[in-house]
Amino acid sequence: MKRTTRFHKTLVFLVMLAAPAGMGQAAPPAARPATQPATAAVIAFADAYEARVFKDANGGTLRYRLLKPKNYDTNQAYPLVLFLHGAGERGSDNISQLKNGAASLFAEDKARAKYPCFAVAPQCPEGSSWANFRNPGAGDLMEPSRLSLDVIGALQKEFNIDPKRLYIGGLSMGAFGTWDIITRYPDLFAAAFPICGYGDESKAALVTHIPIWAFQGEKDPVVKAERMARMVDAVKKAGGNIQYTEYPGVKHNSWVNAFQEPKLLEWIFSQKRAQPGSMKPATAPASLPSVSSG
């Protein structure tokens, strides 16, 4: 039964990160050691995702995988999902980010038939991160996250993508990145689904208009359920549109449960902004960089 209300070399575990003063300590996402090389042969539906490399005008590079709608019709506008992986999938092979069920979630035959979309799975380089774990929301937007948003802008120029139906989600390190991005660019995405990772509670009011479905394992020893619940409560108190599913007895791999939610895809693709998504940053420190559109 479930309760619904609420960053050098590969590390086995990231350093324990201190939460803001007075808020206790929180463990960061663990970098899960690979038991075998990540190849398309061992990752279900990986072959459905085209391997690509994005380069910006300043030399920034981001490897990513792209799932396209079957029988893509240039006259039809399709939704796009940006999915951010966890710490253990960082690197440069441009395949590991599809582990843990993220690839099959959108690429299974039934899903592609019922919910045709573009699914973008960028790979964060080793030694970097999607967000600041030690102090969520602090400092500049991380480079991999900035480039991921630039990828969206580039894809919007290449394909017919519905600007009112852009979605973002992620697991563990990717969930921290999800919260970080939506609080910096709150007018871009139509919905968000962070799994076992929280954000800056003080910025909860920035995302009250975004439908959010957050997931967490009750017994997670890496990302404490209490911290996720506090983030969810902060959004609720600010008047936000958020639902929270916590899985009793489940540890850090709550994405397994989340990906099996029968209503997850239906919920994601039913969300739509009234206006096209905008990459205009939220009110924030002057050091926050603007994101280019391609």
Backbone as CSV, one residue per row, in Angstrom:
resi,resn,N_x,N_y,N_z,CA_x,CA_y,CA_z,C_x,C_y,C_z
1,MET,0.836,-1.196,0.000,0.000,0.000,0.000,0.865,1.238,0.000
2,LYS,0.465,2.282,-0.676,1.266,3.477,-0.754,0.477,4.658,-0.232
3,ARG,1.186,5.646,0.288,0.562,6.841,0.839,0.751,7.988,-0.127
4,THR,-0.327,8.563,-0.583,-0.288,9.662,-1.541,-0.728,10.942,-0.863
5,THR,0.086,11.878,-0.553,-0.226,13.221,0.001,0.882,14.157,-0.300
6,ARG,2.132,14.225,-0.209,3.480,14.899,-0.139,4.233,15.248,-1.550
7,PHE,26.719,15.162,-7.214,28.231,15.905,-8.467,29.516,14.470,-8.214
8,HIS,37.519,14.636,-11.045,36.730,13.859,-10.235,36.285,12.495,-10.779
9,LYS,35.951,11.458,-10.052,35.789,10.125,-10.622,34.464,9.527,-10.139
10,THR,34.168,8.346,-10.740,32.923,7.745,-10.304,33.005,7.384,-8.836
11,LEU,32.050,7.814,-8.060,32.038,7.571,-6.630,31.050,6.461,-6.318
12,VAL,31.404,5.659,-5.329,30.445,4.651,-4.909,29.306,5.343,-4.171
13,PHE,29.690,6.303,-3.321,28.694,7.169,-2.705,29.218,8.587,-2.721
14,LEU,28.352,9.532,-2.982,28.746,10.921,-2.931,28.939,11.314,-1.468
15,VAL,29.674,12.431,-1.262,29.932,12.906,0.092,28.625,13.263,0.764
16,MET,28.511,12.994,2.052,27.310,13.396,2.767,27.186,14.903,2.705
17,LEU,26.022,15.355,2.304,25.826,16.771,2.105,25.024,17.370,3.245
18,ALA,25.492,18.549,3.703,24.775,19.217,4.780,23.625,20.005,4.214
19,ALA,22.501,19.909,4.880,21.352,20.712,4.486,21.533,22.097,5.051
20,PRO,20.697,23.056,4.644,20.784,24.392,5.207,20.699,24.347,6.723
21,ALA,21.313,25.329,7.356,21.384,25.370,8.810,20.018,25.180,9.418
22,GLY,19.987,24.301,10.443,18.757,24.078,11.170,17.842,23.070,10.505
23,MET,18.251,22.534,9.365,17.380,21.614,8.653,17.920,20.188,8.677
24,GLY,18.979,19.925,9.434,19.519,18.590,9.533,20.370,18.229,8.344
25,GLN,20.799,16.968,8.290,21.636,16.520,7.200,20.854,15.645,6.251
26,ALA,21.307,15.641,5.006,20.680,14.794,4.001,21.766,14.124,3.192
27,ALA,21.569,12.829,2.890,22.534,12.119,2.058,22.236,12.410,0.597
28,PRO,23.271,12.580,-0.225,23.068,12.840,-1.648,22.770,11.544,-2.374
29,PRO,22.378,11.621,-3.613,22.159,10.407,-4.381,23.434,9.592,-4.495
30,ALA,23.309,8.288,-4.466,24.471,7.420,-4.577,24.812,7.159,-6.024
31,ALA,26.122,7.144,-6.326,26.574,6.776,-7.664,26.621,5.260,-7.711
32,ARG,25.684,4.647,-8.378,25.571,3.199,-8.370,26.608,2.582,-9.288
33,PRO,27.493,1.694,-8.764,28.534,1.088,-9.597,27.931,0.166,-10.645
34,ALA,28.454,0.255,-11.860,27.955,-0.583,-12.934,28.466,-2.009,-12.778
35,THR,27.623,-2.989,-12.991,28.029,-4.385,-12.897,28.436,-4.920,-14.267
36,GLN,28.101,-4.206,-15.330,28.489,-4.593,-16.674,28.474,-3.352,-17.547
37,PRO,29.213,-3.386,-18.659,29.231,-2.212,-19.538,27.822,-1.892,-20.018
38,ALA,27.547,-0.603,-20.102,26.236,-0.191,-20.576,26.224,-0.238,-22.095
39,THR,25.448,-1.104,-22.652,25.314,-1.201,-24.103,23.844,-1.304,-24.435
40,ALA,23.520,-1.008,-25.685,22.130,-1.098,-26.115,21.593,-2.511,-25.948
41,ALA,22.498,-3.516,-25.992,22.068,-4.903,-25.885,21.551,-5.239,-24.495
42,VAL,21.972,-4.507,-23.489,21.557,-4.828,-22.125,20.603,-3.801,-21.536
43,ILE,20.264,-2.771,-22.290,19.307,-1.771,-21.838,18.076,-1.848,-22.736
44,ALA,16.983,-2.236,-22.153,15.762,-2.402,-22.925,15.363,-1.125,-23.641
45,PHE,15.048,-1.242,-24.907,14.556,-0.157,-25.753,15.594,0.934,-26.031
46,ALA,16.847,0.707,-25.685,17.875,1.722,-25.928,18.029,2.017,-27.415
47,ASP,17.853,1.009,-28.264,18.007,1.197,-29.697,16.964,2.142,-30.280
48,ALA,15.915,2.365,-29.546,14.868,3.273,-30.026,15.294,4.722,-29.902
49,TYR,16.332,4.964,-29.119,16.812,6.319,-28.872,18.044,6.617,-29.721
50,GLU,17.952,7.648,-30.548,19.064,8.056,-31.400,20.153,8.751,-30.583
51,ALA,21.413,8.350,-30.776,22.538,8.983,-30.083,22.896,10.285,-30.779
52,ARG,22.954,11.362,-30.005,23.252,12.679,-30.554,24.231,13.422,-29.657
53,VAL,24.846,14.478,-30.230,25.740,15.351,-29.468,25.369,16.792,-29.777
54,PHE,25.100,17.563,-28.748,24.769,18.977,-28.911,25.986,19.821,-28.579
55,LYS,26.258,20.828,-29.422,27.357,21.754,-29.170,26.830,23.168,-29.284
56,ASP,27.138,23.994,-28.282,26.670,25.368,-28.354,27.754,26.270,-28.940
57,ALA,27.434,27.551,-29.100,28.345,28.497,-29.743,29.617,28.728,-28.951
58,ASN,29.585,28.421,-27.661,30.751,28.635,-26.807,31.584,27.382,-26.607
59,GLY,31.256,26.328,-27.312,32.026,25.093,-27.206,31.491,24.102,-26.204
60,GLY,30.399,24.451,-25.537,29.804,23.510,-24.596,29.238,22.308,-25.324
61,THR,29.446,21.118,-24.761,29.017,19.880,-25.402,28.186,19.030,-24.454
62,LEU,27.131,18.461,-24.982,26.286,17.571,-24.190,25.846,16.391,-25.050
63,ARG,26.148,15.202,-24.581,25.671,13.996,-25.251,24.258,13.708,-24.783
64,TYR,23.429,13.266,-25.710,22.066,12.934,-25.323,21.475,11.906,-26.269
65,ARG,20.417,11.300,-25.836,19.671,10.341,-26.635,18.294,10.916,-26.912
66,LEU,17.777,10.636,-28.101,16.491,11.185,-28.499,15.563,10.095,-29.028
67,LEU,14.411,10.012,-28.419,13.338,9.152,-28.902,12.377,10.028,-29.703
68,LYS,12.092,9.622,-30.937,11.159,10.366,-31.780,9.833,9.613,-31.869
69,PRO,8.776,10.328,-32.167,7.493,9.646,-32.351,7.570,8.705,-33.546
70,LYS,6.912,7.566,-33.451,6.843,6.677,-34.608,6.012,7.372,-35.685
71,ASN,6.414,7.202,-36.927,5.689,7.815,-38.041,5.513,9.315,-37.822
72,TYR,6.620,9.967,-37.467,6.598,11.406,-37.220,5.960,12.168,-38.368
73,ASP,4.998,13.002,-38.035,4.262,13.801,-39.012,4.626,15.263,-38.803
74,THR,5.235,15.887,-39.796,5.674,17.272,-39.639,4.516,18.237,-39.437
75,ASN,3.320,17.811,-39.758,2.157,18.678,-39.587,1.528,18.567,-38.204
76,GLN,2.054,17.670,-37.393,1.516,17.478,-36.048,2.523,17.928,-35.005
77,ALA,2.047,18.653,-34.010,2.915,19.095,-32.918,2.908,18.036,-31.823
78,TYR,4.094,17.647,-31.366,4.218,16.590,-30.372,4.760,17.118,-29.038
79,PRO,4.390,16.470,-27.958,4.966,16.845,-26.667,6.414,16.381,-26.569
80,LEU,7.146,16.951,-25.633,8.550,16.585,-25.392,8.770,16.389,-23.902
81,VAL,9.484,15.322,-23.566,9.829,15.029,-22.179,11.337,15.071,-22.014
82,LEU,11.806,15.850,-21.048,13.227,15.877,-20.684,13.388,15.042,-19.430
83,PHE,14.210,13.982,-19.516,14.408,13.122,-18.350,15.871,13.136,-17.921
84,LEU,16.095,13.434,-16.640,17.435,13.558,-16.074,17.772,12.334,-15.216
85,HIS,18.875,11.685,-15.543,19.291,10.460,-14.868,19.922,10.717,-13.496
86,GLY,20.304,9.629,-12.820,20.930,9.719,-11.511,22.445,9.779,-11.578
87,ALA,23.084,9.891,-10.414,24.534,10.064,-10.333,25.318,8.902,-10.927
88,GLY,24.810,7.694,-10.792,25.523,6.522,-11.275,25.599,6.392,-12.776
89,GLU,24.831,7.185,-13.484,24.802,7.087,-14.933,25.593,8.195,-15.622
90,ARG,26.307,9.001,-14.856,27.148,10.049,-15.454,28.272,9.424,-16.282
91,GLY,28.782,10.192,-17.265,29.884,9.680,-18.070,29.868,10.268,-19.462
92,SER,30.406,9.506,-20.435,30.507,9.973,-21.811,30.161,8.887,-22.824
93,ASP,29.582,7.780,-22.363,29.260,6.697,-23.294,27.953,6.937,-24.050
94,ASN,27.179,7.905,-23.588,25.897,8.257,-24.205,24.951,7.067,-24.306
95,ILE,24.932,6.263,-23.277,24.015,5.126,-23.221,23.568,4.839,-21.786
96,SER,24.471,5.053,-20.817,24.163,4.707,-19.433,22.955,5.447,-18.884
97,GLN,22.689,6.632,-19.425,21.554,7.413,-18.923,20.211,6.751,-19.179
98,LEU,20.210,5.712,-20.020,18.965,5.017,-20.327,18.692,3.844,-19.388
99,LYS,19.534,3.648,-18.410,19.345,2.565,-17.442,18.150,2.839,-16.534
100,ASN,17.882,1.897,-15.698,16.890,2.022,-14.625,15.460,2.211,-15.102
101,GLY,15.168,1.806,-16.321,13.802,1.829,-16.801,13.355,3.095,-17.471
102,ALA,14.236,4.098,-17.488,13.849,5.371,-18.095,13.572,5.226,-19.581
103,ALA,14.347,4.385,-20.271,14.177,4.212,-21.708,12.837,3.565,-22.038
104,SER,12.525,2.483,-21.345,11.302,1.749,-21.656,10.044,2.504,-21.280
105,LEU,10.122,3.401,-20.333,8.943,4.145,-19.897,8.224,4.799,-21.071
106,PHE,8.997,5.418,-21.969,8.405,6.122,-23.099,8.499,5.360,-24.417
107,ALA,9.339,4.298,-24.468,9.603,3.614,-25.737,8.876,2.296,-25.909
108,GLU,8.214,1.813,-24.881,7.448,0.582,-25.044,6.375,0.788,-26.116
109,ASP,6.045,-0.263,-26.829,5.116,-0.159,-27.949,3.794,0.497,-27.569
110,LYS,3.238,0.093,-26.451,1.943,0.657,-26.046,2.062,2.144,-25.745
111,ALA,3.160,2.517,-25.090,3.363,3.921,-24.751,3.559,4.766,-26.010
112,ARG,4.332,4.266,-26.960,4.591,5.022,-28.194,3.336,5.153,-29.036
113,ALA,2.479,4.158,-28.966,1.241,4.209,-29.736,0.235,5.173,-29.117
114,LYS,0.139,5.148,-27.817,-0.861,5.978,-27.133,-0.368,7.383,-26.840
115,TYR,0.933,7.502,-26.550,1.501,8.804,-26.182,2.729,9.126,-27.031
116,PRO,2.549,9.333,-28.334,3.711,9.665,-29.185,4.346,10.965,-28.717
117,CYS,5.647,10.946,-28.559,6.341,12.124,-28.028,7.815,12.083,-28.403
118,PHE,8.481,13.196,-28.135,9.934,13.246,-28.163,10.392,13.079,-26.724
119,ALA,11.307,12.150,-26.483,11.874,11.973,-25.152,13.372,12.242,-25.237
120,VAL,13.840,13.172,-24.437,15.241,13.590,-24.450,15.928,13.102,-23.174
121,ALA,17.012,12.339,-23.342,17.758,11.816,-22.203,19.211,12.257,-22.308
122,PRO,19.547,13.417,-21.740,20.934,13.893,-21.772,21.789,13.121,-20.778
123,GLN,23.108,13.133,-21.011,24.028,12.481,-20.073,24.927,13.507,-19.419
124,CYS,24.834,13.591,-18.126,25.680,14.505,-17.358,27.108,13.971,-17.327
125,PRO,28.115,14.799,-17.637,29.508,14.336,-17.612,29.966,13.932,-16.215
126,GLU,30.934,13.059,-16.171,31.525,12.658,-14.897,32.076,13.881,-14.181
127,GLY,31.877,13.950,-12.899,32.402,15.057,-12.106,31.505,16.263,-12.063
128,SER,30.372,16.201,-12.744,29.442,17.322,-12.725,28.099,16.851,-12.181
129,SER,27.122,17.715,-12.251,25.815,17.381,-11.699,24.738,18.220,-12.359
130,TRP,23.501,17.829,-12.159,22.380,18.620,-12.654,22.079,19.782,-11.722
131,ALA,22.461,19.664,-10.456,22.097,20.687,-9.476,23.067,20.672,-8.305
132,ASN,22.972,21.698,-7.473,23.801,21.832,-6.281,23.149,21.070,-5.126
133,PHE,23.729,19.935,-4.761,23.144,19.134,-3.694,23.333,19.746,-2.317
134,ARG,24.502,20.325,-2.106,24.818,20.842,-0.775,23.862,21.956,-0.364
135,ASN,23.491,22.756,-1.350,22.588,23.873,-1.081,21.659,24.035,-2.279
136,PRO,20.595,23.234,-2.342,19.705,23.266,-3.498,19.254,24.672,-3.862
137,GLY,19.360,24.993,-5.125,18.917,26.283,-5.617,19.954,27.373,-5.577
138,ALA,21.077,27.144,-4.894,22.106,28.181,-4.762,23.006,28.225,-5.987
139,GLY,23.614,29.392,-6.226,24.577,29.553,-7.309,23.930,29.560,-8.684
140,ASP,24.770,29.410,-9.685,24.303,29.414,-11.065,23.695,28.077,-11.451
141,LEU,22.934,28.097,-12.528,22.439,26.863,-13.107,23.634,26.034,-13.554
142,MET,23.644,24.749,-13.210,24.740,23.876,-13.591,24.828,23.759,-15.118
143,GLU,26.068,23.660,-15.639,26.283,23.623,-17.080,25.519,22.505,-17.785
144,PRO,25.511,21.279,-17.267,24.746,20.234,-17.958,23.253,20.553,-18.046
145,SER,22.724,21.182,-17.020,21.311,21.556,-17.054,21.065,22.672,-18.061
146,ARG,21.969,23.647,-18.105,21.836,24.734,-19.079,21.856,24.187,-20.492
147,LEU,22.787,23.278,-20.764,22.883,22.687,-22.093,21.655,21.840,-22.425
148,SER,21.095,21.202,-21.418,19.886,20.407,-21.646,18.730,21.288,-22.102
149,LEU,18.619,22.464,-21.503,17.581,23.393,-21.929,17.864,23.927,-23.322
150,ASP,19.140,24.118,-23.638,19.508,24.543,-24.993,19.150,23.463,-26.018
151,VAL,19.266,22.205,-25.616,18.886,21.106,-26.498,17.404,21.208,-26.852
152,ILE,16.599,21.514,-25.865,15.165,21.670,-26.132,14.935,22.760,-27.169
153,GLY,15.625,23.891,-26.999,15.481,24.981,-27.957,15.888,24.577,-29.356
154,ALA,16.965,23.806,-29.465,17.440,23.347,-30.769,16.446,22.368,-31.403
155,LEU,15.896,21.479,-30.595,14.932,20.507,-31.112,13.635,21.181,-31.558
156,GLN,13.279,22.259,-30.897,12.084,22.993,-31.300,12.246,23.610,-32.685
157,LYS,13.486,23.898,-33.062,13.751,24.423,-34.408,13.791,23.310,-35.450
158,GLU,14.151,22.106,-35.012,14.299,20.970,-35.927,12.998,20.210,-36.148
159,PHE,12.192,20.129,-35.126,10.965,19.340,-35.200,9.747,20.169,-34.782
160,ASN,8.592,19.633,-35.061,7.341,20.284,-34.667,6.995,19.830,-33.252
161,ILE,7.380,20.632,-32.288,7.173,20.306,-30.880,6.194,21.294,-30.266
162,ASP,5.241,20.774,-29.546,4.216,21.607,-28.915,4.826,22.365,-27.738
163,PRO,4.950,23.688,-27.818,5.565,24.461,-26.735,4.717,24.529,-25.470
164,LYS,3.487,24.074,-25.561,2.624,24.053,-24.380,2.686,22.720,-23.646
165,ARG,3.410,21.763,-24.245,3.469,20.423,-23.648,4.918,19.944,-23.536
166,LEU,5.694,20.679,-22.758,7.070,20.309,-22.424,7.061,19.801,-20.986
167,TYR,7.660,18.645,-20.756,7.647,18.022,-19.437,9.063,17.713,-18.967
168,ILE,9.236,17.627,-17.663,10.552,17.317,-17.097,10.406,16.376,-15.908
169,GLY,11.343,15.452,-15.799,11.360,14.530,-14.669,12.759,13.994,-14.484
170,GLY,12.986,13.318,-13.384,14.309,12.752,-13.148,14.326,11.951,-11.873
171,LEU,15.319,11.096,-11.767,15.452,10.271,-10.578,16.734,10.593,-9.822
172,SER,16.650,10.609,-8.504,17.786,10.848,-7.627,18.472,12.177,-7.979
173,MET,19.717,12.151,-8.456,20.385,13.382,-8.865,19.539,14.135,-9.880
174,GLY,18.852,13.399,-10.739,17.990,14.012,-11.733,16.758,14.667,-11.144
175,ALA,16.311,14.167,-10.003,15.173,14.804,-9.331,15.599,16.134,-8.730
176,PHE,16.815,16.178,-8.157,17.345,17.446,-7.669,17.425,18.438,-8.827
177,GLY,17.873,17.942,-9.999,17.958,18.790,-11.174,16.595,19.262,-11.639
178,THR,15.611,18.388,-11.538,14.252,18.751,-11.932,13.731,19.908,-11.105
179,TRP,13.839,19.794,-9.784,13.407,20.877,-8.902,14.179,22.165,-9.187
180,ASP,15.487,22.035,-9.382,16.326,23.214,-9.619,15.899,23.952,-10.886
181,ILE,15.646,23.202,-11.943,15.286,23.808,-13.221,13.908,24.455,-13.186
182,ILE,12.932,23.783,-12.594,11.593,24.370,-12.616,11.481,25.594,-11.718
183,THR,12.337,25.691,-10.683,12.294,26.899,-9.860,13.043,28.045,-10.516
184,ARG,13.967,27.751,-11.412,14.686,28.800,-12.148,13.929,29.232,-13.399
185,TYR,13.245,28.282,-14.022,12.483,28.549,-15.241,11.052,28.035,-15.065
186,PRO,10.295,28.682,-14.223,8.968,28.171,-13.863,7.912,28.291,-14.947
187,ASP,8.203,28.999,-16.032,7.216,29.149,-17.089,7.540,28.322,-18.323
188,LEU,8.353,27.301,-18.161,8.756,26.480,-19.299,7.991,25.170,-19.401
189,PHE,7.888,24.459,-18.307,7.317,23.112,-18.356,5.865,23.046,-17.922
190,ALA,5.148,22.116,-18.546,3.733,21.921,-18.234,3.525,20.984,-17.058
191,ALA,4.538,20.194,-16.709,4.444,19.279,-15.573,5.831,18.779,-15.216
192,ALA,5.976,18.280,-13.991,7.259,17.757,-13.511,7.015,16.526,-12.650
193,PHE,7.936,15.553,-12.732,7.808,14.353,-11.908,9.173,13.959,-11.308
194,PRO,9.548,14.573,-10.186,10.806,14.255,-9.510,10.676,12.983,-8.665
195,ILE,11.675,12.117,-8.774,11.677,10.851,-8.034,12.890,10.803,-7.109
196,CYS,12.675,10.734,-5.840,13.684,10.682,-4.773,14.732,11.781,-4.886
197,GLY,14.283,13.009,-4.787,15.162,14.173,-4.769,14.328,15.415,-4.526
198,TYR,14.873,16.366,-3.758,14.109,17.554,-3.391,14.769,18.826,-3.891
199,GLY,14.171,19.956,-3.598,14.681,21.241,-4.047,14.739,22.253,-2.936
200,ASP,14.810,23.525,-3.316,14.895,24.640,-2.380,13.491,25.000,-1.909
201,GLU,13.224,24.696,-0.651,11.890,24.939,-0.113,11.494,26.411,-0.166
202,SER,12.478,27.306,-0.054,12.173,28.733,-0.044,11.657,29.234,-1.386
203,LYS,11.804,28.413,-2.435,11.356,28.804,-3.771,10.091,28.070,-4.201
204,ALA,9.449,27.451,-3.254,8.261,26.663,-3.575,7.175,27.485,-4.253
205,ALA,7.039,28.743,-3.848,5.987,29.589,-4.410,6.160,29.828,-5.907
206,LEU,7.364,29.610,-6.426,7.619,29.829,-7.851,6.988,28.760,-8.728
207,VAL,6.654,27.606,-8.145,6.180,26.486,-8.962,4.763,26.048,-8.622
208,THR,4.017,26.904,-7.947,2.672,26.515,-7.532,1.740,26.244,-8.713
209,HIS,2.033,26.834,-9.866,1.178,26.668,-11.038,1.539,25.447,-11.872
210,ILE,2.631,24.760,-11.515,3.090,23.599,-12.277,2.548,22.314,-11.650
211,PRO,1.817,21.493,-12.378,1.414,20.197,-11.844,2.659,19.351,-11.578
212,ILE,2.784,18.861,-10.359,3.956,18.075,-9.962,3.482,16.784,-9.310
213,TRP,4.106,15.696,-9.688,3.872,14.416,-9.013,5.231,13.943,-8.510
214,ALA,5.410,13.946,-7.200,6.685,13.571,-6.585,6.592,12.165,-6.013
215,PHE,7.713,11.421,-6.110,7.756,10.040,-5.642,8.938,9.846,-4.695
216,GLN,8.769,8.958,-3.718,9.808,8.764,-2.715,9.645,7.411,-2.033
217,GLY,10.785,6.795,-1.693,10.748,5.579,-0.907,10.810,5.913,0.574
218,GLU,9.947,5.346,1.352,9.878,5.647,2.786,11.193,5.339,3.508
219,LYS,11.846,4.262,3.130,13.065,3.813,3.807,14.331,4.199,3.043
220,ASP,14.262,5.187,2.189,15.422,5.623,1.401,16.529,6.101,2.335
221,PRO,17.717,5.432,2.333,18.813,5.851,3.203,19.680,6.939,2.574
222,VAL,19.430,7.263,1.317,20.239,8.228,0.576,19.564,9.591,0.539
223,VAL,18.357,9.606,0.073,17.551,10.833,0.081,16.411,10.590,1.063
224,LYS,16.485,11.222,2.200,15.531,10.969,3.256,14.112,11.390,2.877
225,ALA,13.169,10.539,3.197,11.770,10.832,2.893,11.302,12.109,3.564
226,GLU,11.858,12.385,4.748,11.452,13.596,5.455,11.758,14.853,4.653
227,ARG,12.887,14.854,3.936,13.256,16.025,3.153,12.345,16.192,1.942
228,MET,12.029,15.101,1.285,11.101,15.185,0.160,9.733,15.652,0.640
229,ALA,9.286,15.088,1.759,7.981,15.473,2.283,7.934,16.946,2.639
230,ARG,9.030,17.473,3.150,9.072,18.896,3.490,8.993,19.762,2.245
231,MET,9.631,19.320,1.169,9.558,20.061,-0.077,8.121,20.061,-0.601
232,VAL,7.504,18.915,-0.543,6.118,18.798,-0.987,5.206,19.679,-0.152
233,ASP,5.399,19.653,1.170,4.587,20.479,2.064,4.763,21.965,1.768
234,ALA,6.003,22.352,1.439,6.269,23.761,1.126,5.481,24.197,-0.101
235,VAL,5.421,23.326,-1.105,4.671,23.648,-2.314,3.176,23.716,-1.995
236,LYS,2.714,22.784,-1.183,1.298,22.780,-0.811,0.916,24.033,-0.045
237,LYS,1.740,24.405,0.918,1.446,25.584,1.723,1.427,26.853,0.890
238,ALA,2.193,26.844,-0.212,2.225,28.005,-1.103,1.046,27.989,-2.074
239,GLY,0.231,26.943,-1.977,-0.933,26.830,-2.844,-0.686,26.061,-4.112
240,GLY,0.336,25.207,-4.110,0.723,24.492,-5.316,-0.138,23.303,-5.687
241,ASN,0.021,22.880,-6.939,-0.687,21.736,-7.501,0.259,20.544,-7.508
242,ILE,0.331,19.852,-6.386,1.299,18.765,-6.251,0.662,17.554,-5.588
243,GLN,1.061,16.397,-6.045,0.668,15.166,-5.375,1.930,14.389,-5.027
244,TYR,1.868,13.643,-3.953,3.047,12.964,-3.419,2.724,11.503,-3.164
245,THR,3.545,10.630,-3.727,3.400,9.203,-3.489,4.649,8.676,-2.805
246,GLU,4.476,8.178,-1.605,5.581,7.603,-0.834,5.328,6.111,-0.692
247,TYR,6.350,5.309,-1.028,6.191,3.866,-1.029,6.716,3.259,0.274
248,PRO,5.838,2.688,1.078,6.247,2.093,2.351,7.283,0.993,2.150
249,GLY,8.354,1.043,2.959,9.380,0.015,2.933,10.361,0.095,1.784
250,VAL,10.117,0.966,0.811,10.993,1.073,-0.357,12.189,1.958,-0.045
251,LYS,13.360,1.557,-0.532,14.586,2.322,-0.289,14.818,3.320,-1.414
252,HIS,16.081,3.438,-1.898,16.400,4.511,-2.838,15.846,4.298,-4.242
253,ASN,15.619,3.057,-4.632,15.200,2.788,-6.012,13.694,2.911,-6.203
254,SER,13.128,3.976,-5.688,11.679,4.167,-5.804,11.234,4.440,-7.235
255,TRP,12.213,4.684,-8.151,11.846,4.861,-9.550,11.227,3.601,-10.134
256,VAL,11.607,2.438,-9.583,11.014,1.191,-10.050,9.500,1.232,-9.841
257,ASN,9.122,1.648,-8.652,7.700,1.762,-8.332,7.023,2.857,-9.145
258,ALA,7.700,4.004,-9.231,7.111,5.142,-9.940,6.845,4.815,-11.403
259,PHE,7.801,4.146,-12.060,7.644,3.815,-13.473,6.531,2.794,-13.709
260,GLN,6.114,2.118,-12.637,5.035,1.144,-12.763,3.671,1.730,-12.435
261,GLU,3.655,3.004,-12.096,2.369,3.646,-11.817,1.499,3.616,-13.075
262,PRO,0.350,2.981,-13.022,-0.472,2.843,-14.225,-0.986,4.162,-14.791
263,LYS,-1.055,5.185,-13.950,-1.596,6.462,-14.402,-0.509,7.506,-14.685
264,LEU,0.773,7.144,-14.568,1.838,8.128,-14.701,1.859,8.785,-16.075
265,LEU,1.917,7.990,-17.141,1.974,8.573,-18.481,0.704,9.356,-18.804
266,GLU,-0.415,8.820,-18.413,-1.673,9.527,-18.644,-1.653,10.885,-17.949
267,TRP,-1.161,10.890,-16.703,-1.088,12.147,-15.945,-0.138,13.131,-16.622
268,ILE,1.045,12.667,-17.010,2.039,13.552,-17.636,1.459,14.199,-18.885
269,PHE,0.985,13.379,-19.814,0.591,13.895,-21.118,-0.760,14.599,-21.131
270,SER,-1.464,14.538,-20.018,-2.721,15.283,-19.934,-2.501,16.731,-19.524
271,GLN,-1.297,17.069,-19.063,-0.996,18.428,-18.618,-0.627,19.304,-19.808
272,LYS,-1.142,20.525,-19.795,-0.872,21.450,-20.893,-0.922,22.878,-20.382
273,ARG,0.080,23.668,-20.739,0.116,25.068,-20.352,-0.892,25.873,-21.176
274,ALA,-1.399,26.933,-20.583,-2.303,27.814,-21.312,-1.549,28.605,-22.370
275,GLN,-0.294,28.923,-22.071,0.564,29.670,-22.984,1.805,28.847,-23.305
276,PRO,2.450,29.078,-24.454,3.687,28.349,-24.786,4.735,28.519,-23.699
277,GLY,5.491,27.479,-23.454,6.543,27.540,-22.452,7.585,28.585,-22.788
278,SER,8.056,29.279,-21.773,9.041,30.343,-21.954,10.313,30.034,-21.184
279,MET,11.475,30.315,-21.806,12.757,30.113,-21.146,13.234,31.367,-20.423
280,LYS,12.308,32.228,-20.096,12.653,33.419,-19.330,12.890,33.007,-17.885
281,PRO,14.063,33.360,-17.313,14.356,32.962,-15.932,13.413,33.621,-14.937
282,ALA,13.213,32.950,-13.820,12.422,33.514,-12.738,13.220,34.624,-12.080
283,THR,12.575,35.387,-11.235,13.282,36.412,-10.476,14.326,35.716,-9.622
284,ALA,15.591,36.068,-9.833,16.691,35.363,-9.193,17.928,36.239,-9.187
285,PRO,19.038,35.788,-8.531,20.268,36.566,-8.503,20.738,36.931,-9.900
286,ALA,21.393,38.067,-10.008,21.870,38.551,-11.313,22.833,37.602,-11.989
287,SER,23.447,36.701,-11.214,24.426,35.771,-11.781,23.763,34.650,-12.567
288,LEU,22.433,34.521,-12.437,21.745,33.457,-13.162,21.805,33.708,-14.656
289,PRO,22.370,32.776,-15.443,22.488,32.998,-16.876,21.170,32.811,-17.591
290,SER,20.970,33.565,-18.642,19.803,33.351,-19.478,20.089,32.142,-20.373
291,VAL,19.064,31.416,-20.738,19.223,30.226,-21.563,18.893,30.589,-22.988
292,SER,19.800,30.248,-23.909,19.550,30.527,-25.314,18.513,29.554,-25.832
293,SER,17.957,29.859,-26.961,16.902,29.010,-27.502,17.410,28.083,-28.595
294,GLY,18.721,27.851,-28.647,19.244,26.906,-29.624,20.687,27.103,-29.877
